[in-house]
Amino acid sequence: MRFLLREAEKIVCAALFLSMTLLGFANVVVRYGTNYSLAATEELLTNGFLILTVFGAAIAARRGEHLAVTILYDALPVALRWVVFVISGALSILLLALSAYFSLEVLMNQLNSGMRSYGLGLPAWYYQVAVPFGFALIIIRYLQRLVEEARKGRAVDRSIPDV
């Protein structure tokens, strides 16, 4: 059970990527074999990419692999590095919390309006339901990484290589 909690986003991404690959492959085979296309695959693949991106961002947040420009950070004295580290962490969490909130607002709007998808005619919220959860997961993984960085002292000294 601990493994599933620790690796949840990796499992979701792997399963989603595998199913998207198979779906795309099936569409190509059908298109070249019959000159017809599976129109619904575009809808499924587009929304799959959205969910894959959000859960992939959670993986990157946990590993500390998001893009960062650290030229100013590296030039700061050690005491100021800690301040910048805390401020950047707080602003990142604020941005992620706002993203989760507004994606939840979109979800609620889709639920209340009865909006349906264009290809399959499914309720549009089916695709949106994972996005607020994904942003919340990014917050959790980002907090885990911030705590690890603070405990190891890497928040102050970036010269220590990741292991």
C-alpha positions in Angstrom: 0.0 0.0 0.0 2.9 2.4 0.8 4.3 1.7 -2.6 1.0 2.7 -4.3 0.9 6.0 -2.3 4.5 6.8 -3.0 4.3 6.0 -6.7 0.7 6.9 -7.5 1.3 9.5 -10.1 3.9 7.3 -11.9 1.4 4.4 -12.1 -1.3 6.8 -13.4 1.1 8.2 -16.0 2.3 4.8 -17.1 -1.2 3.4 -17.5 -2.4 6.5 -19.3 0.5 6.7 -21.6 0.2 3.0 -22.5 -3.5 3.4 -23.3 -2.9 6.6 -25.3 -0.2 4.8 -27.3 -2.5 1.8 -28.0 -5.4 4.1 -28.9 -3.3 6.2 -31.3 -1.9 3.1 -32.9 -5.3 1.6 -33.4 -6.5 4.8 -35.0 -3.6 4.7 -37.5 -4.2 1.1 -38.3 -7.9 1.7 -38.9 -7.3 4.9 -40.9 -4.8 3.2 -43.3 -6.7 -0.1 -43.4 -10.1 1.2 -44.1 -9.7 4.9 -45.1 -11.9 5.8 -42.1 -10.8 7.4 -38.8 -11.8 6.8 -35.3 -13.0 10.3 -34.6 -13.3 10.0 -30.9 -9.6 9.2 -30.5 -8.7 12.9 -30.9 -11.0 13.8 -28.0 -9.6 11.0 -25.8 -5.9 11.7 -26.7 -6.2 15.5 -26.2 -7.8 15.1 -22.7 -5.3 12.3 -22.0 -2.4 14.7 -22.7 -3.9 17.2 -20.3 -4.1 14.6 -17.5 -0.7 13.2 -18.3 0.8 16.7 -18.1 -0.7 17.4 -14.7 0.4 14.1 -13.2 3.8 14.3 -14.9 4.2 17.7 -13.1 3.6 15.9 -9.8 6.4 13.5 -10.6 8.7 16.4 -11.5 7.7 18.3 -8.3 8.6 15.3 -6.1 12.0 14.9 -7.8 12.7 18.7 -7.8 13.1 18.6 -11.6 11.0 21.6 -12.6 12.9 24.2 -14.6 14.6 26.9 -12.6 16.8 29.8 -13.3 19.2 30.0 -10.3 21.8 32.5 -11.4 20.6 35.1 -8.9 19.9 32.5 -6.2 23.4 31.2 -6.6 24.9 34.7 -6.3 23.2 35.4 -3.0 24.8 35.1 0.4 23.8 32.0 2.3 21.4 33.8 4.7 19.4 35.3 1.8 19.2 32.0 0.0 17.0 30.6 2.7 14.7 33.7 2.5 14.4 33.3 -1.3 13.9 29.5 -0.9 10.9 30.1 1.5 9.4 32.9 -0.6 9.7 30.9 -3.9 8.2 27.8 -2.2 5.3 29.8 -0.8 4.6 31.5 -4.1 4.7 28.2 -5.9 2.2 26.6 -3.5 0.0 29.7 -3.8 0.0 29.4 -7.6 -0.7 25.7 -7.5 -3.6 26.2 -5.0 -5.1 28.8 -7.2 -4.8 26.5 -10.2 -6.5 23.7 -8.2 -9.3 26.1 -7.1 -10.0 27.5 -10.6 -9.9 24.0 -12.2 -12.4 22.9 -9.6 -14.5 25.9 -10.6 -14.4 24.7 -14.2 -15.4 21.2 -13.1 -18.3 22.6 -11.1 -19.4 24.7 -14.1 -19.3 21.7 -16.3 -21.3 19.6 -13.8 -24.0 22.3 -13.4 -24.3 23.2 -17.1 -24.5 19.6 -18.4 -21.9 20.3 -21.0 -21.0 17.3 -23.2 -17.9 16.4 -25.1 -17.8 17.0 -28.9 -16.7 13.5 -30.1 -18.3 11.0 -27.8 -21.0 13.1 -26.2 -19.8 12.2 -22.7 -20.3 14.7 -19.9 -17.4 17.1 -20.2 -16.6 16.8 -16.5 -15.4 13.2 -17.0 -12.2 14.6 -18.4 -11.9 17.5 -16.0 -12.3 15.6 -12.7 -8.6 14.6 -12.5 -7.2 18.1 -12.9 -8.0 19.6 -9.5 -6.9 16.4 -7.9 -3.7 16.5 -9.9 -2.9 20.1 -8.8 -3.5 19.0 -5.2 -1.1 16.1 -5.7 1.5 18.5 -7.1 1.1 20.6 -4.0 1.7 17.6 -1.8 4.7 16.4 -3.8 6.1 19.9 -3.9 5.8 20.2 -0.1 7.5 16.8 0.3 10.4 18.1 -1.8 10.6 21.4 0.1 10.8 19.6 3.4 13.5 17.2 2.1 15.5 20.1 0.7 15.2 22.0 4.0 16.2 19.0 6.1 19.3 18.3 3.9 20.3 21.9 3.9 20.2 22.0 0.1 17.9 25.0 0.3 20.9 27.0 1.4 23.8 25.2 -0.4 22.9 24.2 -4.0 26.5 23.0 -4.6 25.5 19.6 -3.1 24.7 17.3 -6.0 21.4 15.3 -6.0 21.8 11.6 -5.2 
